[in-house]
Amino acid sequence: MRWIYELMWLWQSIGIIILILAIFECCAALIFKLLKKRYNLHMAVCIAIAAFIIAVIFILHLAGTPMPL
């Protein structure tokens, strides 16, 4: 039964990471559109990597606080 809670935490983490990645990419696309610069694949990958690192740090910070089951 305990492994179900571990899998739920994994899926929640993946969902949070995907949500943060989407928010970062949308904001970056809007910023590049306002600056009238090209938003190419290289920039999208760089922003996605930065967003992934920030999301993992955020999740690890949240994992440090105990949660009741």
C-alpha positions in Angstrom: 0.0 0.0 0.0 2.9 2.3 0.7 4.2 2.1 -2.9 0.9 3.6 -4.1 1.7 6.8 -2.2 5.2 6.9 -3.7 3.7 6.5 -7.2 1.2 9.3 -6.5 4.1 11.6 -5.5 5.9 10.7 -8.7 2.9 11.6 -10.9 2.3 14.8 -9.0 5.9 15.8 -9.4 5.8 15.1 -13.2 2.6 17.2 -13.4 4.1 20.1 -11.5 7.2 20.0 -13.7 5.1 20.0 -16.9 3.0 22.8 -15.6 6.0 25.0 -14.8 7.6 24.2 -18.2 4.4 25.3 -20.0 4.2 28.5 -18.0 7.9 29.4 -18.7 7.6 28.6 -22.4 4.4 30.7 -22.8 6.0 33.7 -20.9 9.2 33.4 -23.0 7.2 33.3 -26.2 5.3 36.4 -25.2 8.5 38.2 -24.1 10.2 37.4 -27.4 7.1 38.5 -29.3 7.0 41.8 -27.5 10.7 42.4 -28.2 10.2 41.4 -31.8 13.0 38.8 -31.8 13.0 35.3 -33.2 12.0 32.6 -30.8 13.8 29.5 -32.2 14.3 26.0 -31.1 17.6 26.7 -29.4 16.1 29.3 -27.2 13.1 27.1 -26.4 15.4 24.2 -25.3 17.5 26.5 -23.1 14.4 27.9 -21.4 13.0 24.4 -21.0 16.2 23.2 -19.3 16.2 26.2 -17.0 12.5 25.7 -16.1 13.1 22.0 -15.5 16.0 22.8 -13.0 13.9 25.4 -11.2 10.9 23.0 -11.0 13.1 20.2 -9.6 14.6 22.6 -7.0 11.0 23.7 -6.1 9.8 20.1 -5.7 12.9 19.1 -3.6 12.1 22.1 -1.4 8.5 21.0 -1.0 9.6 17.4 -0.3 11.6 18.6 2.7 8.4 19.5 4.6 6.5 16.5 6.0 3.0 16.0 4.9 0.3 14.0 6.8 -1.1 11.0 5.0 
